[in-house]
C-alpha cells in the first residue's frame, strides 16, 4: 500500500500497479545486494528495453561497489514492507503468484541455476503447508547445505518441512509422508468426536467438511478457543493443525526419477495416493558432473558422455499416464523466450 512507502529511502524505486484488481497499490522490485550471484540472467531475459537505446533495459548490471551500501538500506526497508494477503487475491495465476512471498531464498545453487525457480514458485503456492521429500542430487545439496537452508518461514512462522532421502527410495520416503499425515488427521478426527459435546455443532460440522487452508486455520483457532479451558483436550489442541490439509511433494532430478529411483516412483504413482512429484529434468546427471541418464535425448552429448546418447530418451510422462489416474504436466520457464 502507498502509506507503507512514505518513509522509504529516496533511492528505493516503486511503480503504480496497473492491474485493475490492485489499483492504488505500489510495486517494488528489489534485489538482495549481498545475495545476488551476478549471473546476469535476469538482465538477459528482461523484455523491457529503452526505445532510444535498446541496450538499456528495465534492469541492468551495474558496479556492485558503487551501489551495495545504498542497496543494503533499500533492502532492509523492503524486508519490512507488509506481505500481501493471498486470501484477498481474486485468483492465483502467473502474475499474482509472484506477489506472494517465496519461502525459498538465497540457495547455494550454481549461478543461473535453472532448477531453483520451480522450487521457489512451489513455495509461493503451497509453502505454508508443504512437506518435501527430496531425493539426493543438486536439489538436496542447495536445499540442505547445512548449517544453512534456503527454506524459510512466513510472518506466521509457517514454512516448508524438508527432508532428504537417498536416490533409490525417495518416492517411498515421500509416500510415508502422505500416509503419516493421513493417520494424524484420522486420529485428530477421532479426538474431535470424543469432545463433540463441548464443541458447537456448527463448528464440528465445519471441521469435518472441506475447506481452504485459510478457512481451516480459522476453524482450528476457533476450536482452540472453545476448548482452551478443557484440561482433557490438551492432546487435541496440540495436534489440531493436522486438520489443515498438507501438500506433499516428492522432488528430485532425472537421475532419480528416470533411473535409480524409477521403481519406487512407479510404485508410488500406481497407488492413487495424493502426492505431487516434481522432476527437475536437466537431461543428465548434473550433480555429479554431467553423465547421461535415461532422460538424455538421442544423440545428445554430455560432459562425461561425449560419444553421444545412442538410445532414445525414456518418455516418463507417457509411462505414468498409462495408469489412467496420474495427471502429468511438462513445463519450462524459458520455453517461450
DAMOCOR-V34217 format. One record per residue. N is the residue number from 1. RES is the residue in one small letter. PHI is phi in radians with two decimals (999 if undefined). NEAR is the number of other C-alpha atoms within 10 Angstrom. D_LAST is the distance of its C-alpha to the last C-alpha in Angstrom with 2 decimals. Layout:
# DAMOCOR-V34217
n=N res=RES phi=PHI near=NEAR d_last=D_LAST
n=N res=RES phi=PHI near=NEAR d_last=D_LAST
This chain:
# DAMOCOR-V34217
n=1 res=x phi=999 near=14 d_last=32.01
n=2 res=x phi=-0.98 near=11 d_last=33.15
n=3 res=x phi=-1.12 near=9 d_last=36.40
n=4 res=x phi=-1.25 near=14 d_last=34.65
n=5 res=x phi=-1.70 near=16 d_last=33.44
n=6 res=x phi=-1.07 near=8 d_last=36.96
n=7 res=x phi=-1.83 near=8 d_last=37.73
n=8 res=x phi=-1.20 near=16 d_last=34.31
n=9 res=x phi=-1.02 near=15 d_last=34.37
n=10 res=x phi=-1.07 near=8 d_last=34.01
n=11 res=x phi=-1.48 near=10 d_last=31.04
n=12 res=x phi=-1.51 near=17 d_last=29.01
n=13 res=x phi=-1.59 near=14 d_last=26.69
n=14 res=x phi=-2.54 near=15 d_last=25.95
n=15 res=x phi=-2.23 near=10 d_last=24.73
n=16 res=x phi=-1.28 near=13 d_last=26.17
n=17 res=x phi=-1.24 near=14 d_last=24.17
n=18 res=x phi=-1.59 near=12 d_last=23.42
n=19 res=x phi=-1.15 near=9 d_last=23.19
n=20 res=x phi=-1.13 near=7 d_last=26.52
n=21 res=x phi=-1.38 near=10 d_last=27.18
n=22 res=x phi=-2.36 near=12 d_last=27.16
n=23 res=x phi=-0.99 near=11 d_last=28.93
n=24 res=x phi=1.57 near=12 d_last=30.89
n=25 res=x phi=-1.58 near=16 d_last=28.78
n=26 res=x phi=-1.94 near=17 d_last=27.23
n=27 res=x phi=-2.05 near=14 d_last=23.80
n=28 res=x phi=-2.20 near=15 d_last=23.71
n=29 res=x phi=-2.01 near=11 d_last=20.94
n=30 res=x phi=-2.13 near=14 d_last=22.98
n=31 res=x phi=-1.51 near=13 d_last=22.21
n=32 res=x phi=-1.34 near=17 d_last=24.84
n=33 res=x phi=-1.12 near=18 d_last=26.37
n=34 res=x phi=-1.72 near=13 d_last=28.17
n=35 res=x phi=-2.11 near=11 d_last=25.51
n=36 res=x phi=-1.12 near=12 d_last=22.41
n=37 res=x phi=-1.58 near=14 d_last=21.97
n=38 res=x phi=1.24 near=14 d_last=20.45
n=39 res=x phi=-1.25 near=13 d_last=17.53
n=40 res=x phi=1.35 near=13 d_last=15.58
n=41 res=x phi=-1.13 near=11 d_last=12.18
n=42 res=x phi=-1.07 near=13 d_last=12.32
n=43 res=x phi=-1.25 near=16 d_last=13.01
n=44 res=x phi=-1.07 near=12 d_last=10.39
n=45 res=x phi=-1.58 near=12 d_last=7.45
n=46 res=x phi=-1.07 near=13 d_last=9.83
n=47 res=x phi=-1.48 near=11 d_last=9.16
n=48 res=x phi=-1.51 near=12 d_last=12.98
n=49 res=x phi=-2.14 near=13 d_last=14.92
n=50 res=x phi=-1.26 near=10 d_last=18.65
n=51 res=x phi=-1.14 near=9 d_last=19.70
n=52 res=x phi=-1.36 near=7 d_last=22.56
n=53 res=x phi=-2.36 near=8 d_last=20.91
n=54 res=x phi=-1.01 near=9 d_last=17.12
n=55 res=x phi=-1.27 near=9 d_last=17.57
n=56 res=x phi=-1.65 near=14 d_last=18.48
n=57 res=x phi=-1.99 near=17 d_last=15.90
n=58 res=x phi=-1.17 near=10 d_last=16.70
n=59 res=x phi=-2.37 near=15 d_last=16.91
n=60 res=x phi=-2.39 near=12 d_last=18.31
n=61 res=x phi=-1.35 near=13 d_last=20.00
n=62 res=x phi=-2.29 near=9 d_last=23.77
n=63 res=x phi=-1.12 near=7 d_last=26.91
n=64 res=x phi=-1.11 near=13 d_last=27.58
n=65 res=x phi=-1.07 near=8 d_last=31.32
n=66 res=x phi=-1.38 near=9 d_last=31.36
n=67 res=x phi=-2.15 near=11 d_last=29.57
n=68 res=x phi=-1.08 near=14 d_last=30.17
n=69 res=x phi=-1.15 near=13 d_last=33.49
n=70 res=x phi=-1.12 near=15 d_last=32.36
n=71 res=x phi=-1.26 near=20 d_last=29.24
n=72 res=x phi=-1.06 near=15 d_last=31.49
n=73 res=x phi=-1.12 near=15 d_last=33.47
n=74 res=x phi=-1.05 near=21 d_last=30.45
n=75 res=x phi=-1.20 near=18 d_last=29.16
n=76 res=x phi=-1.05 near=11 d_last=32.62
n=77 res=x phi=-1.17 near=16 d_last=32.80
n=78 res=x phi=-1.04 near=20 d_last=29.35
n=79 res=x phi=-1.11 near=11 d_last=30.42
n=80 res=x phi=-1.64 near=9 d_last=33.38
n=81 res=x phi=-1.20 near=13 d_last=31.58
n=82 res=x phi=-1.13 near=10 d_last=32.21
n=83 res=x phi=-1.34 near=12 d_last=29.72
n=84 res=x phi=-1.26 near=13 d_last=28.56
n=85 res=x phi=-1.48 near=10 d_last=30.71
n=86 res=x phi=-1.10 near=17 d_last=28.44
n=87 res=x phi=-1.21 near=12 d_last=31.33
n=88 res=x phi=-1.63 near=7 d_last=31.08
n=89 res=x phi=-1.31 near=15 d_last=27.49
n=90 res=x phi=-1.09 near=9 d_last=27.64
n=91 res=x phi=-2.77 near=11 d_last=24.95
n=92 res=x phi=-1.81 near=14 d_last=22.47
n=93 res=x phi=-2.36 near=10 d_last=18.88
n=94 res=x phi=-1.12 near=9 d_last=15.48
n=95 res=x phi=-1.38 near=9 d_last=16.73
n=96 res=x phi=-1.23 near=13 d_last=20.29
n=97 res=x phi=-1.09 near=17 d_last=19.70
n=98 res=x phi=-1.39 near=14 d_last=18.35
n=99 res=x phi=-1.60 near=17 d_last=21.71
n=100 res=x phi=-1.49 near=18 d_last=23.62
n=101 res=x phi=-1.09 near=21 d_last=24.77
n=102 res=x phi=-1.25 near=23 d_last=23.26
n=103 res=x phi=-1.90 near=23 d_last=26.04
n=104 res=x phi=-2.43 near=23 d_last=24.26
n=105 res=x phi=-2.60 near=18 d_last=24.15
n=106 res=x phi=0.95 near=15 d_last=24.54
n=107 res=x phi=-1.27 near=20 d_last=24.50
n=108 res=x phi=-1.63 near=19 d_last=25.63
n=109 res=x phi=-1.18 near=18 d_last=22.57
n=110 res=x phi=-1.03 near=13 d_last=21.37
n=111 res=x phi=-0.99 near=13 d_last=19.36
n=112 res=x phi=1.33 near=14 d_last=15.64
n=113 res=x phi=-0.94 near=13 d_last=16.58
n=114 res=x phi=-1.52 near=15 d_last=13.95
n=115 res=x phi=-1.50 near=18 d_last=16.75
n=116 res=x phi=-1.04 near=22 d_last=18.03
n=117 res=x phi=-1.05 near=13 d_last=15.37
n=118 res=x phi=-1.22 near=15 d_last=16.43
n=119 res=x phi=-1.19 near=21 d_last=20.05
n=120 res=x phi=-0.99 near=19 d_last=19.68
n=121 res=x phi=-1.11 near=19 d_last=18.40
n=122 res=x phi=-1.01 near=19 d_last=21.31
n=123 res=x phi=-1.23 near=23 d_last=23.76
n=124 res=x phi=-1.23 near=19 d_last=22.66
n=125 res=x phi=-1.49 near=21 d_last=23.38
n=126 res=x phi=-2.27 near=19 d_last=26.44
n=127 res=x phi=-0.98 near=27 d_last=27.39
n=128 res=x phi=-1.34 near=22 d_last=30.77
n=129 res=x phi=-2.55 near=17 d_last=32.09
n=130 res=x phi=-1.85 near=19 d_last=30.12
n=131 res=x phi=-2.07 near=22 d_last=31.75
n=132 res=x phi=-2.05 near=21 d_last=29.78
n=133 res=x phi=-1.79 near=26 d_last=31.17
n=134 res=x phi=-1.89 near=28 d_last=29.17
n=135 res=x phi=-1.20 near=28 d_last=29.67
n=136 res=x phi=-1.10 near=21 d_last=30.34
n=137 res=x phi=2.57 near=23 d_last=27.40
n=138 res=x phi=-0.90 near=21 d_last=24.75
n=139 res=x phi=-1.14 near=23 d_last=24.48
n=140 res=x phi=-1.42 near=21 d_last=28.27
n=141 res=x phi=-1.34 near=18 d_last=28.50
n=142 res=x phi=-1.34 near=18 d_last=26.21
n=143 res=x phi=-1.49 near=24 d_last=27.26
n=144 res=x phi=-2.58 near=18 d_last=30.94
n=145 res=x phi=-1.41 near=14 d_last=31.56
n=146 res=x phi=-1.04 near=9 d_last=35.02
n=147 res=x phi=-1.50 near=5 d_last=36.66
n=148 res=x phi=-1.76 near=11 d_last=33.42
n=149 res=x phi=-2.61 near=17 d_last=30.79
n=150 res=x phi=-1.36 near=17 d_last=27.41
n=151 res=x phi=-1.40 near=21 d_last=28.44
n=152 res=x phi=-2.36 near=17 d_last=30.22
n=153 res=x phi=-2.09 near=17 d_last=31.95
n=154 res=x phi=-1.52 near=14 d_last=31.68
n=155 res=x phi=-1.10 near=9 d_last=34.42
n=156 res=x phi=-1.65 near=7 d_last=36.54
n=157 res=x phi=1.43 near=8 d_last=36.46
n=158 res=x phi=-1.76 near=14 d_last=34.36
n=159 res=x phi=-2.91 near=21 d_last=31.58
n=160 res=x phi=-1.13 near=22 d_last=30.45
n=161 res=x phi=-1.75 near=16 d_last=33.23
n=162 res=x phi=-2.16 near=16 d_last=32.00
n=163 res=x phi=-2.58 near=16 d_last=33.82
n=164 res=x phi=-1.84 near=21 d_last=33.10
n=165 res=x phi=-2.14 near=18 d_last=34.62
n=166 res=x phi=-1.39 near=17 d_last=34.95
n=167 res=x phi=-0.95 near=21 d_last=32.68
n=168 res=x phi=-1.46 near=20 d_last=35.21
n=169 res=x phi=-2.40 near=19 d_last=36.00
n=170 res=x phi=-1.17 near=27 d_last=33.12
n=171 res=x phi=-1.12 near=32 d_last=32.80
n=172 res=x phi=-1.13 near=19 d_last=36.53
n=173 res=x phi=-1.03 near=21 d_last=36.37
n=174 res=x phi=-1.17 near=28 d_last=33.86
n=175 res=x phi=-1.05 near=26 d_last=36.05
n=176 res=x phi=-1.06 near=13 d_last=38.85
n=177 res=x phi=-1.02 near=21 d_last=36.98
n=178 res=x phi=-1.08 near=19 d_last=36.82
n=179 res=x phi=-1.12 near=13 d_last=40.47
n=180 res=x phi=-1.15 near=12 d_last=41.59
n=181 res=x phi=-1.04 near=19 d_last=39.86
n=182 res=x phi=-1.12 near=16 d_last=41.41
n=183 res=x phi=-1.18 near=13 d_last=44.82
n=184 res=x phi=-1.05 near=16 d_last=44.66
n=185 res=x phi=-1.15 near=19 d_last=43.95
n=186 res=x phi=-1.04 near=14 d_last=46.83
n=187 res=x phi=-1.13 near=16 d_last=49.12
n=188 res=x phi=-1.17 near=20 d_last=48.29
n=189 res=x phi=-1.11 near=18 d_last=48.86
n=190 res=x phi=-1.15 near=13 d_last=52.22
n=191 res=x phi=-1.15 near=17 d_last=53.08
n=192 res=x phi=-1.01 near=21 d_last=52.18
n=193 res=x phi=-1.10 near=12 d_last=54.77
n=194 res=x phi=-1.16 near=12 d_last=57.36
n=195 res=x phi=-1.95 near=15 d_last=57.09
n=196 res=x phi=-1.01 near=13 d_last=56.62
n=197 res=x phi=-1.28 near=10 d_last=59.86
n=198 res=x phi=-1.87 near=14 d_last=58.56
n=199 res=x phi=-2.03 near=16 d_last=55.20
n=200 res=x phi=-0.95 near=11 d_last=55.01
n=201 res=x phi=-1.00 near=11 d_last=54.48
n=202 res=x phi=-1.11 near=8 d_last=51.54
n=203 res=x phi=-1.18 near=16 d_last=49.70
n=204 res=x phi=-1.08 near=19 d_last=50.61
n=205 res=x phi=-1.12 near=11 d_last=49.25
n=206 res=x phi=-1.11 near=13 d_last=46.01
n=207 res=x phi=-1.17 near=20 d_last=45.52
n=208 res=x phi=-1.70 near=12 d_last=45.89
n=209 res=x phi=-1.79 near=9 d_last=43.51
n=210 res=x phi=-1.19 near=12 d_last=39.72
n=211 res=x phi=-2.79 near=15 d_last=38.06
n=212 res=x phi=-1.22 near=10 d_last=34.80
n=213 res=x phi=-0.97 near=17 d_last=34.74
n=214 res=x phi=-1.12 near=11 d_last=35.45
n=215 res=x phi=-1.17 near=15 d_last=38.41
n=216 res=x phi=-1.09 near=20 d_last=39.68
n=217 res=x phi=-1.12 near=18 d_last=39.83
n=218 res=x phi=-1.12 near=11 d_last=41.90
n=219 res=x phi=-1.15 near=20 d_last=44.18
n=220 res=x phi=-1.13 near=19 d_last=44.61
n=221 res=x phi=-1.09 near=14 d_last=45.51
n=222 res=x phi=-1.15 near=14 d_last=48.07
n=223 res=x phi=-1.10 near=21 d_last=49.45
n=224 res=x phi=-1.10 near=18 d_last=49.96
n=225 res=x phi=-1.15 near=11 d_last=51.73
n=226 res=x phi=-1.19 near=14 d_last=53.91
n=227 res=x phi=-1.83 near=17 d_last=54.99
n=228 res=x phi=-1.00 near=13 d_last=55.06
n=229 res=x phi=-1.69 near=10 d_last=58.87
n=230 res=x phi=-1.68 near=12 d_last=59.22
n=231 res=x phi=-1.05 near=9 d_last=59.91
n=232 res=x phi=-1.20 near=11 d_last=59.59
n=233 res=x phi=-1.64 near=16 d_last=55.99
n=234 res=x phi=-1.06 near=14 d_last=54.62
n=235 res=x phi=-1.19 near=11 d_last=52.84
n=236 res=x phi=-1.12 near=21 d_last=51.15
n=237 res=x phi=-1.15 near=21 d_last=50.12
n=238 res=x phi=-1.16 near=11 d_last=48.76
n=239 res=x phi=-1.87 near=14 d_last=46.58
n=240 res=x phi=-1.09 near=23 d_last=45.73
n=241 res=x phi=-1.12 near=17 d_last=42.05
n=242 res=x phi=-1.12 near=19 d_last=41.82
n=243 res=x phi=-1.31 near=23 d_last=41.83
n=244 res=x phi=-1.40 near=20 d_last=38.30
n=245 res=x phi=-1.06 near=18 d_last=35.98
n=246 res=x phi=-1.67 near=20 d_last=33.99
n=247 res=x phi=-1.83 near=20 d_last=30.51
n=248 res=x phi=-1.66 near=23 d_last=30.81
n=249 res=x phi=-2.22 near=24 d_last=27.86
n=250 res=x phi=-1.85 near=23 d_last=28.13
n=251 res=x phi=-2.13 near=25 d_last=25.45
n=252 res=x phi=-3.06 near=27 d_last=25.13
n=253 res=x phi=-1.63 near=29 d_last=23.28
n=254 res=x phi=-1.26 near=26 d_last=23.50
n=255 res=x phi=-1.08 near=30 d_last=26.70
n=256 res=x phi=-1.33 near=28 d_last=28.24
n=257 res=x phi=-1.27 near=29 d_last=26.98
n=258 res=x phi=-1.58 near=23 d_last=27.15
n=259 res=x phi=-2.02 near=17 d_last=30.07
n=260 res=x phi=-1.16 near=17 d_last=32.49
n=261 res=x phi=-1.83 near=22 d_last=32.24
n=262 res=x phi=-1.08 near=20 d_last=31.54
n=263 res=x phi=-1.03 near=16 d_last=35.13
n=264 res=x phi=-1.19 near=20 d_last=35.06
n=265 res=x phi=-1.05 near=24 d_last=31.67
n=266 res=x phi=-1.06 near=17 d_last=32.99
n=267 res=x phi=-1.13 near=13 d_last=36.22
n=268 res=x phi=-1.10 near=18 d_last=34.75
n=269 res=x phi=-1.21 near=20 d_last=32.48
n=270 res=x phi=-1.33 near=15 d_last=35.54
n=271 res=x phi=-1.56 near=13 d_last=37.48
n=272 res=x phi=1.13 near=12 d_last=35.74
n=273 res=x phi=-1.32 near=11 d_last=35.74
n=274 res=x phi=-1.44 near=14 d_last=33.33
n=275 res=x phi=-2.23 near=18 d_last=30.89
n=276 res=x phi=-2.05 near=17 d_last=27.12
n=277 res=x phi=-2.21 near=18 d_last=25.47
n=278 res=x phi=-1.98 near=18 d_last=22.19
n=279 res=x phi=-1.74 near=17 d_last=21.53
n=280 res=x phi=-1.49 near=20 d_last=19.30
n=281 res=x phi=-1.54 near=21 d_last=18.71
n=282 res=x phi=-1.69 near=16 d_last=17.88
n=283 res=x phi=1.17 near=21 d_last=19.72
n=284 res=x phi=-2.97 near=25 d_last=22.50
n=285 res=x phi=-1.41 near=24 d_last=24.98
n=286 res=x phi=-1.19 near=19 d_last=23.05
n=287 res=x phi=-1.16 near=15 d_last=25.91
n=288 res=x phi=-1.81 near=10 d_last=28.53
n=289 res=x phi=2.00 near=11 d_last=26.78
n=290 res=x phi=2.11 near=17 d_last=24.92
n=291 res=x phi=-1.43 near=18 d_last=27.27
n=292 res=x phi=-1.25 near=23 d_last=26.20
n=293 res=x phi=-2.16 near=23 d_last=26.31
n=294 res=x phi=-1.24 near=21 d_last=26.61
n=295 res=x phi=-1.56 near=22 d_last=22.86
n=296 res=x phi=-1.24 near=26 d_last=22.34
n=297 res=x phi=-1.20 near=18 d_last=21.46
n=298 res=x phi=-0.99 near=14 d_last=24.13
n=299 res=x phi=1.48 near=14 d_last=24.43
n=300 res=x phi=-1.19 near=18 d_last=22.04
n=301 res=x phi=-1.85 near=18 d_last=23.50
n=302 res=x phi=-2.04 near=20 d_last=23.70
n=303 res=x phi=-0.99 near=14 d_last=25.65
n=304 res=x phi=-1.89 near=14 d_last=28.74
n=305 res=x phi=-2.51 near=14 d_last=28.20
n=306 res=x phi=-1.26 near=13 d_last=28.09
n=307 res=x phi=-1.31 near=11 d_last=30.00
n=308 res=x phi=1.60 near=16 d_last=27.01
n=309 res=x phi=-1.25 near=18 d_last=26.85
n=310 res=x phi=-1.73 near=12 d_last=29.61
n=311 res=x phi=-2.22 near=12 d_last=29.01
n=312 res=x phi=-1.22 near=13 d_last=26.36
n=313 res=x phi=-1.20 near=17 d_last=24.19
n=314 res=x phi=-1.19 near=16 d_last=25.92
n=315 res=x phi=-1.66 near=11 d_last=24.48
n=316 res=x phi=-1.11 near=16 d_last=25.19
n=317 res=x phi=-1.05 near=13 d_last=23.78
n=318 res=x phi=-1.12 near=11 d_last=26.02
n=319 res=x phi=-1.02 near=11 d_last=28.92
n=320 res=x phi=-1.30 near=17 d_last=28.82
n=321 res=x phi=-1.14 near=13 d_last=28.40
n=322 res=x phi=-1.08 near=10 d_last=31.70
n=323 res=x phi=-1.21 near=14 d_last=33.52
n=324 res=x phi=1.63 near=9 d_last=32.79
n=325 res=x phi=-1.89 near=12 d_last=32.38
n=326 res=x phi=-1.65 near=17 d_last=29.21
n=327 res=x phi=-1.61 near=10 d_last=25.96
n=328 res=x phi=-2.11 near=11 d_last=22.91
n=329 res=x phi=-2.30 near=7 d_last=19.24
n=330 res=x phi=-2.06 near=8 d_last=16.37
n=331 res=x phi=-2.30 near=7 d_last=13.18
n=332 res=x phi=-2.61 near=9 d_last=10.16
n=333 res=x phi=-1.07 near=10 d_last=8.55
n=334 res=x phi=-1.74 near=8 d_last=5.51
n=335 res=x phi=-1.13 near=6 d_last=5.72
n=336 res=x phi=-1.68 near=5 d_last=3.81
n=337 res=x phi=-1.51 near=7 d_last=0.00
